[in-house]
Structure formats: C-alpha cells, structure tokens
Amino acid sequence: MPTETVPPAIVILSDAALPVAETIRNTTGGMIHGAKKRVTQADGIVLFDDVKAHMQALFLDSVPIVAVMASGAVIRILAPLLAAKQDEPPVVAVAEDGHATVPLLGGHHGANTMARDIAFALGGMAAVTTAGDLRFGVALDAPPKGYALANPGDAKAVMAELLAGADAVLDGEADWLSQSAIPLAGNGTVTLAVTDMRRDPGKLELVYHPQRLVVGIGCERGCDPAEAWTLVRDTLAEAGLAADAVGAVVSLDLKADERAVHHVAAQLGVAARFFDATALEAETPRLENPSEVVFAEVGCHGVAEGAALAAAGPQGELVVAKRKSARATCAVARAPKPFKAANFPGRARGTLYVVGIGPGAEAWRSPEVSRMVTASSDLVGYSLYLDLLGPLAAGKTRHDFDLGKEEDRVRHAMELAGEGKDVALVCSGDAGIYAMATLVFELIDKGGVTDAASRIAIQVSPGISALQAAAARAGAPLGHDFCTISLSDLLTPWEDIQRRVKAAGEGDFVVAFYNPVSKKRRTQLAWARDELLKHRPAETPVILATNLGRDGEQVRIVPLGELNVDDVDMLTVVVVGSSDSRVAETGDGRRWVYTPRGYSGKAGTMMGNA
C-alpha cells in the first residue's frame, strides 16, 4: 500500500500533547496514538503500552508517523530500522507546544509537505533541511505525482551542479519546473527534459516522463497475462513511447476482473480503470478501427481505442491505433495533462476486504486488518462490530446491519464494491470461521449478485477466533486434536449436529461449541454435554469464556458433569476438554487447562530421561 494513501499515526506520550495532536489530526486526517499509562483521554485514541515497540511496528508497516515528542527520542527509537531511504515512510517530529515541525525521514516521500502543512496549521515553523527544497523549492529526485524520473541515479550529480551555481535548460513543459527557483537559461550546463518519448539521458541531464499516456486493452476471456503484456510492451517500444509515461491502463467494465488487464497495469505500476459500453460507444467517431463484430459482442464499436480515447478526454488524441495479438488488442492515447489520483479516468475495480477483527480489542486486531479497514471508503457489518473498530472507523461511510441479516449484509457489501468502492466487510473473530467469508464465495458461485459485484477484487484477512481467544485465556486446551461445532440449528439440521457431536465424542476430540444457546434454544447444549459424558470423565474441564477481549470478560473452568446451561449465554464460547485434558494450578492460585500431546514423555526431554 503506498504511504501516500495511508493517514499518519500521530503519536503522543501525554495529555499535554493532545491539543497539538488534535490540530494535526484535523489537518492530516490521521489517527492519534497515545501511551496508555500517560494518556487518560482515551476517546477516539488508539492506546499502546510500549512506545518503542509501537513506533517500530508502525514504521515497519510503512505507516507515516507524526510524533509529538522530542526529535532525539524519535531518532533513537527508529535508528535500528533504517535501511534504504526509498523504502521508509514519512516521519515528522513536532514540538509539544507546536512551535517547530521537523521532517526526519522520507522528506521526498511526503514528510516535507506534511511538515509544512502541519506547521501552517499550528502557526509554527517547518524545519525543512533538504538542500534542493530550500534553494529551489523542488526535489529533483522526487518529482510530483504524475511525473516519473527515468534516471534517478543521476539526480545527485545534477543537483550538486545546480547548487554550485550552474544554469539549467528546460527541454519540454512542466509547470513544477518552470515555476521553481531553478535558474533556467538557453545555454545551461544542466538539462531537464520533459517528454513522453523514450530518451537516453546525456551528461548532467535528467529525463522526466509526464504520465499522460493511456493504454487501452481489449482481450478474450482468460487471455494469458504474459501475452497482453508482451503486446503492450512491444507496442510502446515500436512507437518510441516511454513505458514510464503511461499513467493508466483502461478497458471495458466487463473486463474488470480480467487478469491480463491487471497484469499489464501492475507491470507498468499504474492504475487500472474501466468504462461501461455506453461511454466507449460515444468515442466511435474518433475510432480508427471501428468493428461491428465487437459492437455485436459488447455493445461498443471498439474497446482498446475507445477506452484509451475515453480516458484521454475530448482534448486527447490517439497516438497508436489498435494493434492485435492472438487474443488481445491494445491502443495508446495521449491526454493533455498527466494523470494523478484526483483525475484518474473511469472507474476502479472495487475491492471487498473481508476482515476478522478478533474479539474487538485493538491489541488483538492484526496490522493487515487495520490496513484494510484504513484503505476502505465504506464499512459494512453488524453495528456492534463496527463500533468495536473505534477510531479506525472515523471518516468512513458506515452501513449498519442487525443480527440475522447476514445475506443482506454480504450482498450489500459486494454491490458497493461492484460500484468501484473499496469496502470492508467486518466480522468478529475470524472472517472464515462461522462468519461472512463463506457467504461471499457462495453468492458468487450461485450467481446471487449482479455481474458487477461478481467482478470485484476480494481479499480475506484472518482474525483471532473466539476459540483461539478462549484457549489463550484459559491456558492450552487445544494442545492436541480438536474440532469446532456450532449448536445453532438455524442453518444446519439438528440431526446433522447430533451426528457430529457423537463423532467428536467417540473420537475424543477437544470440542469448541459455537452458538451454544440462544433465547429460544436452551436444550442443545445440555444434550451435547450428556452425549460427551458417555465418552469422557465427569471431571473433564470445560472452559466458559464470555465477552472475550471486551469489558466484562469472564473465563470460568467447570467440570463437564457440572456444566449448567443457565451459566451460558449467546456471548459465551464453550470449550470441552478431551479425556486427556488436565487442570494445572500455578503458584498464584490461578487454574489453567491444557491438553498434553506427550512431549514430556518423549525420549530426549528432561522428563523423558528422568
């Protein structure tokens, strides 16, 4: 995930820094992270225990950091992690009173700009120290969005020459260069070239490619991605066009899930965007190769040329007409201006992130899930699960659903993604364990969503399940073979549930019961208890784990023979040990459940050699 799409983590160590942090949050859209021991106003703040571990984790996860603390402390914390500067996220230190803002790392990756914005909002000073930024107002090795530097390795020598007093020749047009403080002259010793054509740089020359070319692609269903890429690569090369000058890859919306299109976009490092047939048909008068066959198949007279022209806009021009391979076509158009995030043409392929947030506590939520939620514009889920996201949900469009509306919930999330949005379908626990991930693929498999929703990108990220959380809180009951069984007969016939419980009892598995009871369903757990008692002792330990990771958490250990259904509610996970499961007591009087695998009896261990 590019760092520019990730809001910064605003790190504070005390309540005194909160007013400055709130101003920074309002300026950057970031999220405040506070030291748990010293930040008492926890509303809307991500709390952490260890500042060093937390900041290092953010840095390694490529999250921009704005630390309202001494710059020396930030340097000491992050110094062991520093490697190639191209890979580091922006890191900015801000004085607790807001008078100074210092970009420490990633100056050309957004830190300098962020520091200036923060300083302006706080009425302080941005201590930007990058030489080129100070002298000329630009960083030649980090051009603005929409431009690519073909030879970054030469930037240091060129900048040194300019800092020594040399003039530059601007060969081409780029406002960010012509309006900078770089001294320009017709006979300068430095050349700054701006072109979308391939060009071998000369001595003391930097070549910038404005990303204003757009590649249109058409292909048969299931086209080999390598074939499409070879066609595009060769087309650009034969036309003398620079691959770095491509700003977007575009096609018909029916191709939104076509691997070949996305492979070409990935090879070029640009966005893939899509248009409907009506938009492409409007470009028919400008096509060089209109086709009635294509119109009969997809409703427009040209996909590659039509998509390229639609993306380039009415002032754009077709620079390479349609070219063909066995199963693909491509064309190239030139837009008047480079493509940037704000003016990407067409519609993106929407992404559905199916995420498990664990029991809900931030500490038990994976960094990957947090990244996916952050990257989403829309959140879909049961209201309680969305509430558990806390400040991570700030600024997102919520789509709240009641319990029992699972299919409506999933279909709604998929249809939103089908509109080109990035959507997080939020589940508690793990998204693939008695949760929504299965229903996503079932709807696709059975045709239960629109065509657009079936072409979305899908990513599933795991979470800590209730079973894992209960096991961790109680010790190690899953140390040997185990199974999970849902006692809810809403979706599974009671006869099937009975058969599975009997098999688990005969197999002597540790059993985790999900959905053990409900307001109307009180007999199934009692039946399961009695069935398991036929196969294991009455003193077999049973874990009753309620509200795991939330306020009111309670973990109890009772013998199987004394398991009382009235002690269990809808928020309780019931884990029944096997006949080998045991209870151990530590010196502090705490009881733990474990299921041995026999490690202690193996030859070579201390106990095995005793």
C-alpha positions as CSV (number, residue, x, y, z in Angstrom):
1,M,0.0,0.0,0.0
2,P,1.6,3.3,-1.0
3,T,2.3,5.5,2.0
4,E,0.6,8.5,0.5
5,T,-2.8,6.7,0.8
6,V,-2.2,5.9,4.5
7,P,-3.2,8.6,7.1
8,P,-0.4,9.2,9.6
9,A,-0.3,7.8,13.1
10,I,0.0,10.9,15.4
11,V,1.9,9.6,18.4
12,I,1.7,11.3,21.8
13,L,3.0,10.4,25.2
14,S,0.8,12.5,27.5
15,D,-2.4,14.5,27.7
16,A,-0.4,17.7,27.4
17,A,0.3,16.9,23.7
18,L,-3.4,16.3,22.9
19,P,-4.4,19.8,21.7
20,V,-1.5,19.8,19.2
21,A,-2.3,16.3,18.1
22,E,-5.9,17.2,17.5
23,T,-4.9,20.0,15.3
24,I,-2.6,17.7,13.4
25,R,-5.4,15.1,13.1
26,N,-7.7,17.8,11.6
27,T,-5.0,18.8,9.1
28,T,-3.8,15.3,8.0
29,G,-6.8,13.0,8.6
30,G,-4.5,10.9,10.8
31,M,-5.3,8.9,13.9
32,I,-4.0,9.7,17.4
33,H,-2.0,7.0,19.1
34,G,-1.4,7.6,22.9
35,A,0.7,6.0,25.6
36,K,-1.8,4.1,27.7
37,K,-0.1,4.9,31.0
38,R,0.0,8.7,30.5
39,V,-2.9,9.5,28.1
40,T,-6.1,9.5,30.1
41,Q,-8.5,10.8,27.5
42,A,-8.9,7.6,25.5
43,D,-11.9,8.6,23.5
44,G,-11.1,8.2,19.8
45,I,-7.4,7.3,20.5
46,V,-5.5,4.1,19.8
47,L,-3.7,3.3,23.1
48,F,-0.4,1.4,23.3
49,D,1.7,0.0,26.1
50,D,5.3,0.3,24.8
51,V,6.3,3.4,22.8
52,K,9.4,1.9,21.2
53,A,7.6,-1.3,20.1
54,H,4.6,0.5,18.8
55,M,6.5,3.1,16.8
56,Q,8.8,0.5,15.3
57,A,5.8,-1.6,14.3
58,L,4.2,1.4,12.6
59,F,7.5,2.2,10.8
60,L,7.9,-1.4,9.6
61,D,4.3,-1.4,8.5
62,S,5.0,1.7,6.3
63,V,2.7,3.9,8.3
64,P,3.6,7.6,8.2
65,I,4.4,8.8,11.7
66,V,3.9,12.3,13.2
67,A,5.5,12.1,16.7
68,V,4.6,14.9,19.1
69,M,7.8,14.4,21.1
70,A,11.5,15.2,21.1
71,S,13.2,14.5,17.7
72,G,16.1,12.8,19.5
73,A,13.8,10.3,21.1
74,V,12.2,9.5,17.7
75,I,15.7,9.1,16.1
76,R,16.8,6.7,18.9
77,I,13.7,4.6,18.5
78,L,13.8,4.3,14.8
79,A,17.6,4.3,14.1
80,P,17.9,0.4,14.3
81,L,15.4,0.1,11.5
82,L,16.9,2.5,9.0
83,A,17.9,0.9,5.6
84,A,17.2,2.2,2.1
85,K,15.7,5.7,2.2
86,Q,13.4,4.7,-0.8
87,D,11.6,2.3,1.5
88,E,11.0,4.4,4.5
89,P,7.7,6.1,5.3
90,P,7.5,9.8,6.2
91,V,8.5,10.6,9.8
92,V,7.9,14.0,11.3
93,A,8.7,15.2,14.8
94,V,6.6,18.0,16.3
95,A,7.4,20.0,19.4
96,E,4.8,19.5,22.2
97,D,3.9,23.2,22.0
98,G,3.7,23.1,18.2
99,H,6.3,25.8,17.6
100,A,8.6,23.5,15.5
101,T,7.9,20.7,13.0
102,V,10.9,18.7,11.7
103,P,10.7,16.2,8.8
104,L,13.2,13.5,9.9
105,L,12.7,10.8,7.3
106,G,11.0,10.5,4.0
107,G,11.3,14.1,3.1
108,H,10.7,13.4,-0.6
109,H,8.1,10.8,0.2
110,G,5.7,13.4,1.7
111,A,7.4,14.3,5.0
112,N,8.5,17.8,3.8
113,T,5.0,18.6,2.5
114,M,3.3,17.2,5.6
115,A,5.7,19.2,7.9
116,R,4.8,22.5,6.1
117,D,1.1,21.7,6.3
118,I,1.3,20.9,10.0
119,A,3.4,24.0,10.7
120,F,1.0,26.2,8.9
121,A,-2.0,24.8,10.9
122,L,-0.1,25.2,14.2
123,G,1.3,28.6,13.4
124,G,4.8,27.2,13.9
125,M,7.9,26.7,11.7
126,A,8.7,23.7,9.4
127,A,12.4,23.0,9.7
128,V,12.9,21.6,6.2
129,T,16.6,20.9,5.7
130,T,16.7,19.2,2.3
131,A,19.1,21.4,0.2
132,G,17.2,21.3,-3.1
133,D,13.9,22.1,-1.4
134,L,15.4,25.0,0.4
135,R,17.2,26.5,-2.6
136,F,14.9,25.8,-5.4
137,G,11.6,24.8,-3.8
138,V,11.6,21.4,-5.6
139,A,13.2,18.0,-5.1
140,L,14.6,16.8,-8.5
141,D,14.9,13.2,-7.4
142,A,11.2,13.1,-6.3
143,P,9.0,14.7,-8.9
144,P,5.4,15.4,-8.1
145,K,2.6,12.9,-8.8
146,G,2.1,12.5,-12.5
147,Y,5.8,12.5,-13.4
148,A,8.4,9.8,-13.4
149,L,12.1,10.3,-13.3
150,A,13.8,8.0,-15.8
151,N,17.3,8.2,-14.4
152,P,17.1,8.9,-10.6
153,G,20.7,7.8,-10.2
154,D,21.9,10.9,-11.9
155,A,19.9,13.3,-9.7
156,K,22.5,13.8,-7.1
157,A,25.2,14.9,-9.6
158,V,22.7,17.3,-11.3
159,M,21.6,18.8,-8.1
160,A,25.1,19.3,-7.0
161,E,25.9,21.1,-10.2
162,L,22.9,23.4,-9.7
163,L,23.7,24.1,-6.1
164,A,27.2,25.1,-7.3
165,G,25.7,27.8,-9.5
166,A,25.0,26.1,-12.9
167,D,22.0,27.1,-15.0
168,A,19.6,24.6,-16.5
169,V,17.9,24.1,-19.9
170,L,14.3,23.1,-19.7
171,D,13.6,20.9,-22.7
172,G,9.8,20.4,-22.7
173,E,7.0,21.7,-20.5
174,A,6.3,21.2,-16.8
175,D,4.9,23.9,-14.5
176,W,6.6,22.5,-11.4
177,L,10.0,23.0,-13.0
178,S,9.4,26.3,-14.9
179,Q,7.8,27.9,-11.8
180,S,10.5,26.7,-9.4
181,A,13.6,28.7,-8.4
182,I,15.9,26.7,-10.6
183,P,17.9,29.1,-12.8
184,L,16.9,28.5,-16.4
185,A,18.9,29.6,-19.4
186,G,19.2,28.6,-23.1
187,N,22.8,27.6,-22.7
188,G,22.7,26.0,-19.3
189,T,25.1,23.1,-18.5
190,V,22.3,21.0,-16.9
191,T,19.3,19.7,-19.0
192,L,15.9,19.0,-17.6
193,A,14.0,17.1,-20.3
194,V,10.2,16.5,-20.1
195,T,8.9,14.1,-22.7
196,D,6.7,11.0,-23.1
197,M,9.1,9.6,-25.7
198,R,11.9,7.3,-24.8
199,R,15.1,9.2,-24.4
200,D,18.6,8.3,-23.4
201,P,19.8,11.0,-20.9
202,G,23.0,12.8,-21.7
203,K,25.6,14.1,-19.3
204,L,24.1,16.2,-16.5
205,E,20.6,15.5,-17.9
206,L,17.5,14.4,-16.1
207,V,14.6,12.9,-18.1
208,Y,11.1,13.3,-16.7
209,H,8.2,11.4,-18.3
210,P,4.8,13.1,-17.8
211,Q,2.4,10.3,-17.2
212,R,-0.2,11.4,-19.7
213,L,-0.3,8.3,-22.0
214,V,-3.1,5.8,-21.5
215,V,-3.1,2.2,-22.7
216,G,-6.4,0.8,-23.8
217,I,-6.7,-3.0,-23.7
218,G,-9.3,-5.5,-25.1
219,C,-8.9,-9.2,-24.7
220,E,-10.7,-12.5,-24.8
221,R,-11.8,-14.0,-21.6
222,G,-9.0,-15.8,-19.9
223,C,-6.3,-14.2,-22.1
224,D,-2.7,-15.1,-20.9
225,P,-1.4,-12.1,-19.0
226,A,2.0,-12.6,-20.5
227,E,0.6,-12.3,-24.0
228,A,-1.2,-9.0,-23.2
229,W,2.0,-7.6,-21.5
230,T,4.1,-8.6,-24.5
231,L,1.7,-6.8,-26.9
232,V,1.7,-3.6,-24.8
233,R,5.4,-3.6,-24.2
234,D,6.2,-4.1,-27.9
235,T,3.6,-1.5,-29.0
236,L,5.2,1.1,-26.8
237,A,8.7,0.3,-27.8
238,E,7.9,0.3,-31.6
239,A,6.2,3.7,-31.2
240,G,9.2,5.1,-29.3
241,L,7.0,5.8,-26.3
242,A,8.3,5.6,-22.7
243,A,6.6,3.0,-20.5
244,D,7.2,5.4,-17.6
245,A,4.9,7.9,-19.3
246,V,1.9,5.7,-19.1
247,G,-0.5,7.0,-16.4
248,A,-3.3,4.5,-16.6
249,V,-4.5,1.2,-18.2
250,V,-8.1,1.1,-19.3
251,S,-10.7,-1.3,-20.6
252,L,-14.4,-2.1,-20.8
253,D,-16.1,-2.7,-17.4
254,L,-16.8,-6.3,-18.5
255,K,-13.0,-6.8,-18.2
256,A,-12.8,-5.5,-14.6
257,D,-11.8,-9.0,-13.3
258,E,-9.6,-9.9,-16.3
259,R,-6.1,-10.9,-15.0
260,A,-4.5,-9.8,-18.2
261,V,-5.6,-6.2,-17.8
262,H,-4.5,-6.0,-14.2
263,H,-1.2,-7.7,-15.0
264,V,-0.4,-5.0,-17.6
265,A,-1.3,-2.3,-15.1
266,A,0.9,-3.9,-12.4
267,Q,3.8,-4.2,-14.9
268,L,3.5,-0.5,-15.6
269,G,2.9,0.4,-12.0
270,V,-0.3,2.3,-12.7
271,A,-4.0,2.2,-12.0
272,A,-6.4,0.0,-14.0
273,R,-9.7,1.8,-14.8
274,F,-12.9,0.7,-16.6
275,F,-15.7,2.3,-18.6
276,D,-19.1,1.0,-19.5
277,A,-20.1,0.2,-23.1
278,T,-22.1,3.5,-23.4
279,A,-19.0,5.6,-22.6
280,L,-16.9,3.7,-25.1
281,E,-19.6,3.8,-27.8
282,A,-19.6,7.6,-27.5
283,E,-16.0,7.5,-28.8
284,T,-17.0,5.8,-32.1
285,P,-16.5,8.9,-34.3
286,R,-12.9,9.1,-33.2
287,L,-12.0,5.4,-33.7
288,E,-9.6,4.4,-36.4
289,N,-10.8,0.8,-36.4
290,P,-14.5,0.5,-35.6
291,S,-15.8,-3.0,-35.6
292,E,-19.4,-4.3,-36.0
293,V,-18.3,-7.6,-34.6
294,V,-17.1,-6.0,-31.4
295,F,-20.3,-4.0,-31.2
296,A,-22.4,-7.2,-31.5
297,E,-20.5,-8.8,-28.7
298,V,-20.1,-6.0,-26.1
299,G,-22.2,-3.0,-27.3
300,C,-19.5,-0.7,-28.5
301,H,-17.5,-0.5,-31.7
302,G,-14.1,-0.6,-30.1
303,V,-12.6,-1.5,-26.7
304,A,-8.9,-0.7,-26.9
305,E,-9.2,2.5,-28.9
306,G,-12.5,3.5,-27.3
307,A,-11.2,3.1,-23.8
308,A,-7.9,4.9,-24.5
309,L,-9.8,7.9,-26.0
310,A,-12.4,8.0,-23.3
311,A,-9.7,8.2,-20.7
312,A,-7.7,10.8,-22.6
313,G,-10.7,13.0,-22.8
314,P,-12.1,15.2,-25.6
315,Q,-8.8,17.0,-25.9
316,G,-6.8,13.8,-26.1
317,E,-5.5,12.1,-29.2
318,L,-5.0,8.6,-30.4
319,V,-1.2,8.1,-30.9
320,V,-1.1,4.4,-31.6
321,A,-4.1,2.8,-33.3
322,K,-5.3,-0.7,-32.3
323,R,-2.8,-3.5,-32.5
324,K,-3.5,-7.2,-32.1
325,S,-2.1,-10.4,-30.8
326,A,-3.8,-13.7,-30.9
327,R,-6.2,-12.9,-28.0
328,A,-5.6,-9.3,-27.1
329,T,-5.7,-5.8,-28.6
330,C,-4.2,-2.5,-27.4
331,A,-4.1,1.1,-28.3
332,V,-2.4,4.2,-26.9
333,A,-3.8,7.7,-26.4
334,R,-2.3,10.9,-25.1
335,A,-4.1,13.1,-22.6
336,P,-3.4,16.9,-22.4
337,K,-2.1,16.6,-18.8
338,P,-0.5,13.9,-16.6
339,F,-2.8,11.5,-14.7
340,K,-3.0,12.0,-11.0
341,A,-5.0,10.4,-8.2
342,A,-7.6,13.2,-8.4
343,N,-8.2,12.9,-12.2
344,F,-7.9,9.1,-12.8
345,P,-10.3,8.3,-15.6
346,G,-13.1,5.7,-15.5
347,R,-14.0,3.5,-12.5
348,A,-11.6,1.4,-10.4
349,R,-12.3,-2.3,-9.9
350,G,-13.8,-2.3,-6.4
351,T,-12.2,-4.3,-3.6
352,L,-14.0,-6.2,-0.9
353,Y,-11.9,-6.7,2.2
354,V,-13.4,-9.5,4.3
355,V,-11.8,-8.9,7.7
356,G,-11.9,-10.6,11.0
357,I,-11.4,-8.1,13.9
358,G,-11.0,-10.8,16.5
359,P,-12.8,-10.2,19.8
360,G,-12.7,-6.5,19.1
361,A,-9.9,-5.1,21.2
362,E,-7.3,-3.2,19.2
363,A,-4.4,-5.3,20.6
364,W,-6.0,-8.4,19.1
365,R,-6.6,-7.0,15.6
366,S,-3.9,-7.7,13.0
367,P,-2.0,-4.9,11.3
368,E,-3.2,-6.3,8.0
369,V,-6.8,-5.9,9.0
370,S,-6.2,-2.4,10.3
371,R,-4.6,-1.5,6.9
372,M,-7.5,-2.9,5.0
373,V,-10.1,-1.0,7.1
374,T,-8.0,2.1,6.7
375,A,-7.9,1.6,2.9
376,S,-11.7,1.3,2.7
377,S,-14.2,4.0,2.0
378,D,-17.1,2.0,3.3
379,L,-17.6,-0.3,6.2
380,V,-20.4,-3.0,6.3
381,G,-21.2,-5.0,9.3
382,Y,-23.3,-5.7,12.4
383,S,-23.4,-2.4,14.4
384,L,-21.6,-3.8,17.4
385,Y,-18.7,-4.9,15.2
386,L,-18.4,-1.5,13.6
387,D,-18.4,0.2,17.0
388,L,-15.6,-2.1,18.1
389,L,-13.3,-0.5,15.4
390,G,-13.3,2.7,17.5
391,P,-11.3,5.5,15.8
392,L,-10.3,3.2,12.9
393,A,-13.9,3.8,11.6
394,A,-13.6,7.6,11.6
395,G,-14.3,9.2,8.3
396,K,-15.7,6.0,6.8
397,T,-19.3,5.6,5.5
398,R,-21.0,3.0,7.7
399,H,-23.6,0.6,6.6
400,D,-25.0,-0.9,9.8
401,F,-27.0,-4.2,9.9
402,D,-28.8,-6.0,12.6
403,L,-28.0,-9.6,13.5
404,G,-29.8,-12.1,11.4
405,K,-29.3,-10.1,8.2
406,E,-26.2,-11.9,7.1
407,E,-27.0,-12.4,3.4
408,D,-28.3,-8.9,3.0
409,R,-25.1,-7.6,4.7
410,V,-22.8,-9.5,2.4
411,R,-24.7,-8.8,-0.8
412,H,-24.8,-5.1,0.1
413,A,-21.0,-5.0,0.7
414,M,-20.4,-6.8,-2.6
415,E,-22.7,-4.5,-4.6
416,L,-20.9,-1.5,-3.1
417,A,-17.6,-2.9,-4.3
418,G,-19.2,-3.5,-7.6
419,E,-19.7,0.2,-7.9
420,G,-15.9,0.6,-7.7
421,K,-15.6,1.3,-4.0
422,D,-13.2,-0.3,-1.5
423,V,-15.3,-1.9,1.1
424,A,-14.5,-3.7,4.4
425,L,-17.0,-6.4,5.4
426,V,-16.3,-6.5,9.1
427,C,-16.7,-9.8,11.1
428,S,-15.9,-10.6,14.7
429,G,-13.4,-13.3,15.3
430,D,-12.1,-14.8,12.1
431,A,-14.0,-14.0,8.9
432,G,-13.8,-17.6,7.7
433,I,-15.0,-19.3,10.9
434,Y,-18.8,-19.2,11.2
435,A,-18.7,-15.8,9.6
436,M,-19.2,-13.9,6.3
437,A,-16.3,-15.1,4.1
438,T,-18.1,-18.3,3.1
439,L,-21.2,-16.4,2.1
440,V,-19.2,-14.1,-0.2
441,F,-18.0,-17.0,-2.3
442,E,-21.3,-18.9,-2.1
443,L,-23.1,-15.8,-3.6
444,I,-20.5,-15.7,-6.4
445,D,-20.7,-19.5,-7.0
446,K,-24.5,-19.5,-7.2
447,G,-24.9,-16.2,-9.1
448,G,-26.5,-14.4,-6.2
449,V,-25.1,-10.9,-7.0
450,T,-25.0,-8.7,-10.1
451,D,-22.4,-9.1,-12.8
452,A,-20.5,-6.0,-11.5
453,A,-20.4,-7.4,-8.0
454,S,-19.1,-10.7,-9.2
455,R,-16.1,-9.0,-10.8
456,I,-14.7,-7.3,-7.7
457,A,-11.3,-8.0,-6.1
458,I,-11.6,-9.9,-2.9
459,Q,-9.1,-10.1,0.0
460,V,-9.8,-12.2,3.1
461,S,-7.7,-11.5,6.2
462,P,-7.7,-13.7,9.3
463,G,-8.6,-12.7,12.8
464,I,-8.3,-14.2,16.2
465,S,-11.3,-16.5,16.6
466,A,-13.3,-16.9,19.8
467,L,-11.9,-20.4,20.0
468,Q,-8.3,-19.1,20.0
469,A,-9.1,-16.3,22.4
470,A,-10.7,-18.7,24.9
471,A,-7.9,-21.1,24.6
472,A,-5.3,-18.4,25.2
473,R,-7.1,-17.0,28.2
474,A,-7.5,-20.5,29.8
475,G,-4.1,-22.0,29.0
476,A,-3.5,-24.5,26.3
477,P,-6.6,-26.7,25.8
478,L,-6.0,-27.1,22.1
479,G,-2.6,-28.7,22.5
480,H,-3.9,-31.8,20.8
481,D,-6.6,-32.6,18.2
482,F,-9.7,-30.5,18.4
483,C,-12.8,-29.6,16.4
484,T,-15.5,-26.9,16.4
485,I,-19.2,-27.4,16.2
486,S,-22.0,-24.9,16.0
487,L,-25.0,-25.8,18.0
488,S,-27.3,-23.5,16.1
489,D,-29.8,-25.4,14.0
490,L,-30.9,-22.3,12.0
491,L,-28.7,-23.3,9.1
492,T,-27.8,-26.9,10.0
493,P,-30.4,-29.7,10.7
494,W,-30.3,-30.8,14.3
495,E,-29.8,-34.4,13.2
496,D,-26.5,-33.4,11.5
497,I,-25.4,-31.5,14.6
498,Q,-26.1,-34.6,16.7
499,R,-24.1,-36.8,14.4
500,R,-21.1,-34.5,14.6
501,V,-21.2,-34.3,18.4
502,K,-21.4,-38.1,18.6
503,A,-18.4,-38.4,16.3
504,A,-16.4,-35.9,18.3
505,G,-17.2,-37.8,21.5
506,E,-16.2,-41.1,20.0
507,G,-13.0,-39.6,18.6
508,D,-12.2,-38.0,21.9
509,F,-11.6,-34.5,20.4
510,V,-11.4,-31.3,22.4
511,V,-14.7,-29.6,21.3
512,A,-15.4,-25.9,21.0
513,F,-19.1,-25.2,20.8
514,Y,-20.1,-22.0,19.0
515,N,-23.6,-20.6,19.3
516,P,-24.2,-22.8,22.3
517,V,-27.5,-21.3,23.3
518,S,-29.9,-18.5,22.4
519,K,-33.0,-17.0,24.0
520,K,-35.2,-19.6,22.4
521,R,-32.7,-22.5,22.1
522,R,-31.7,-24.0,25.5
523,T,-31.7,-27.8,25.1
524,Q,-28.9,-28.5,22.6
525,L,-26.0,-27.7,24.9
526,A,-27.5,-30.0,27.6
527,W,-27.9,-32.8,25.1
528,A,-24.3,-32.3,23.9
529,R,-23.0,-32.4,27.5
530,D,-24.8,-35.6,28.2
531,E,-23.5,-37.1,24.9
532,L,-19.9,-36.3,25.7
533,L,-20.2,-37.6,29.2
534,K,-20.7,-41.1,27.6
535,H,-17.1,-40.8,26.3
536,R,-15.1,-38.8,28.9
537,P,-15.0,-38.4,32.7
538,A,-17.4,-36.1,34.5
539,E,-14.3,-34.1,35.8
540,T,-13.3,-33.2,32.3
541,P,-12.5,-29.5,32.3
542,V,-14.9,-27.2,30.5
543,I,-14.0,-23.6,29.7
544,L,-16.8,-21.0,29.6
545,A,-15.4,-17.8,28.0
546,T,-17.6,-14.7,27.8
547,N,-17.1,-11.3,26.3
548,L,-13.5,-12.1,25.3
549,G,-11.3,-9.1,24.8
550,R,-14.1,-6.7,25.9
551,D,-15.5,-5.2,29.0
552,G,-17.0,-7.8,31.3
553,E,-14.6,-10.6,30.1
554,Q,-15.1,-13.7,32.2
555,V,-13.4,-17.1,31.9
556,R,-14.6,-19.9,34.1
557,I,-13.5,-23.6,34.4
558,V,-16.1,-26.1,35.5
559,P,-16.2,-29.9,35.3
560,L,-18.2,-31.4,32.4
561,G,-20.6,-33.1,34.8
562,E,-21.5,-29.8,36.5
563,L,-21.9,-27.8,33.3
564,N,-25.1,-25.8,33.8
565,V,-26.8,-24.4,30.6
566,D,-28.0,-21.4,32.6
567,D,-24.4,-20.3,33.1
568,V,-24.0,-19.9,29.3
569,D,-25.3,-17.0,27.1
570,M,-25.0,-16.0,23.5
571,L,-21.7,-14.3,24.0
572,T,-20.1,-17.4,25.6
573,V,-17.8,-19.9,23.9
574,V,-17.8,-23.4,25.4
575,V,-14.6,-25.5,25.1
576,V,-14.9,-29.1,26.4
577,G,-11.6,-30.9,27.0
578,S,-10.8,-34.4,25.9
579,S,-10.3,-37.3,28.3
580,D,-6.6,-36.3,28.4
581,S,-7.2,-32.6,29.2
582,R,-6.0,-31.5,32.6
583,V,-6.1,-28.6,35.1
584,A,-2.9,-27.2,36.4
585,E,-2.6,-24.6,39.2
586,T,0.2,-22.0,39.3
587,G,1.7,-20.5,42.5
588,D,-0.6,-17.5,42.3
589,G,-3.6,-19.8,42.7
590,R,-4.7,-19.5,39.0
591,R,-6.1,-22.6,37.3
592,W,-5.1,-23.4,33.7
593,V,-6.5,-26.0,31.3
594,Y,-4.1,-27.9,29.0
595,T,-4.3,-31.0,26.7
596,P,-0.9,-32.8,26.5
597,R,0.5,-34.1,23.3
598,G,3.1,-36.3,25.0
599,Y,6.1,-34.0,24.6
600,S,7.2,-34.5,28.2
601,G,7.4,-38.3,27.7
602,K,9.4,-38.2,24.5
603,A,13.0,-39.5,24.6
604,G,15.5,-36.7,24.9
605,T,13.3,-34.5,27.1
606,M,14.1,-33.8,30.7
607,M,11.1,-35.7,31.9
608,G,11.6,-38.5,29.4
609,N,15.1,-39.0,30.7
610,A,14.2,-38.9,34.3
